[in-house]
Amino acid sequence: MALKIIDHGTKEYRQMVQLRMDILRKPLGLTIAEAELEKEKGEVLIGAFEEEKMLGCCMLIKEEEGTVRLRQMAVLNNLQGKGIGRALMVFAENIARDMGYKRLTMHARKTALGFYEKLGYKVCSDEFLEVTLPHFVMEKNLR
């Protein structure tokens, strides 16, 4: 498996958008707006690949000085639980550290709390609804 930063607008990026649609949005009856995709031009876009096929993805977005937020974490359904998400997280954390960030935050779906807690993330908010599902803010110190 290869982990890499991908460029906005490329064939790999189109795979990323499709994976996010299939895993994160379609099951909820939602889509991804063009305006949302346009905003991703300046973000760090990360993909996990087996040859040319994307297995999983996520992105990093600058929040404030020293803090970056993880968004749109998705792994193919038939490959969840096989270490791809963990590898993506370690890769994303290393990129964030290399970029000088000291803290990584996210809006985690309630169903994914256990996954992120195993990686050292702590819940730091009350439950809230986002894209129709219960979420929590989670964070980890990257030092």
C-alpha positions in Angstrom: 0.0 0.0 0.0 1.3 3.5 -0.9 0.3 6.6 1.0 0.7 9.9 -0.7 -0.4 13.5 -1.0 -2.5 14.0 -4.0 -3.2 17.1 -6.1 -6.6 18.7 -6.5 -8.2 18.1 -9.9 -6.2 15.0 -10.8 -7.5 11.5 -11.6 -6.5 10.5 -8.1 -8.5 13.5 -6.7 -11.6 12.4 -8.7 -11.2 8.9 -7.1 -11.0 10.6 -3.7 -14.2 12.5 -4.3 -16.0 9.3 -5.5 -14.8 7.3 -2.5 -16.0 10.1 -0.1 -19.4 10.1 -1.9 -19.8 6.3 -1.7 -18.7 5.9 1.9 -19.6 9.2 3.6 -22.4 10.9 1.7 -24.6 8.5 -0.4 -25.6 6.4 2.6 -27.0 9.6 4.1 -28.7 10.7 0.9 -26.3 13.6 0.6 -23.9 14.9 -2.1 -20.8 17.0 -2.1 -21.4 20.5 -3.4 -19.1 21.9 -6.1 -18.3 24.9 -3.8 -17.1 22.5 -1.2 -14.8 20.8 -3.7 -13.5 24.2 -4.9 -12.5 25.1 -1.3 -10.3 21.9 -1.2 -7.7 23.4 -3.6 -5.5 24.6 -0.8 -5.9 21.6 1.5 -3.6 18.7 2.1 -5.3 15.8 0.3 -4.1 12.3 1.3 -4.8 8.9 -0.3 -3.9 5.3 0.3 -3.5 3.3 -2.9 -2.9 -0.3 -4.0 -1.4 0.3 -7.4 -3.9 2.8 -9.1 -6.9 2.0 -6.9 -7.7 4.3 -3.9 -8.4 2.3 -0.7 -8.8 5.2 1.6 -8.5 9.0 2.0 -8.5 12.0 4.3 -7.6 15.6 4.3 -6.0 18.2 6.5 -7.3 21.7 6.9 -5.6 24.6 8.7 -7.8 25.7 11.6 -5.8 28.2 13.5 -2.1 28.8 14.4 -0.7 25.4 15.4 -3.9 23.5 14.8 -5.0 21.4 11.8 -8.3 19.6 11.3 -8.7 16.1 9.8 -11.8 15.8 7.5 -13.4 13.3 5.2 -11.7 10.2 6.5 -13.0 7.2 4.4 -11.9 3.7 3.7 -13.5 1.2 1.3 -16.2 -0.7 3.3 -14.8 -4.1 2.5 -11.3 -3.0 3.7 -12.3 -1.4 7.0 -10.5 -3.0 10.0 -7.5 -4.0 8.0 -5.1 -1.2 9.1 -5.7 1.3 6.2 -7.3 3.9 8.4 -4.6 3.6 11.0 -1.9 4.0 8.3 -3.7 7.1 6.9 -3.9 8.6 10.4 -0.2 8.0 11.2 0.8 9.5 7.8 -1.5 12.5 8.3 -0.1 13.1 11.8 3.4 13.0 10.4 2.6 15.5 7.7 0.9 17.8 10.2 4.0 17.6 12.5 6.3 18.3 9.5 4.2 21.3 8.7 4.7 22.6 12.2 1.2 21.8 13.7 1.1 21.0 17.4 -2.5 19.7 17.6 -4.9 17.7 15.3 -8.6 18.0 15.8 -11.6 16.5 14.0 -15.4 16.1 14.0 -15.6 12.3 14.6 -18.7 10.3 13.9 -20.0 8.7 17.1 -19.5 5.3 15.5 -15.8 6.0 15.0 -14.9 7.1 18.5 -13.3 3.8 19.5 -11.1 3.8 16.4 -9.7 7.3 17.1 -9.4 6.7 20.9 -7.1 3.7 20.1 -4.9 6.2 18.3 -4.7 8.6 21.3 -7.5 11.0 20.5 -9.7 12.4 23.3 -13.3 13.6 23.1 -13.4 17.3 23.9 -17.0 18.3 23.2 -20.6 17.3 23.8 -22.4 15.4 21.1 -23.6 17.4 18.2 -25.3 16.7 14.8 -23.4 17.1 11.6 -24.5 15.7 8.2 -27.5 14.2 10.1 -25.3 12.0 12.4 -24.0 12.3 16.0 -20.4 13.7 16.1 -17.9 14.7 18.7 -14.9 17.0 18.5 -11.8 15.0 19.2 -8.2 16.1 19.4 -4.6 14.9 20.0 -1.4 16.8 20.9 1.1 16.1 18.2 4.3 16.9 20.2 
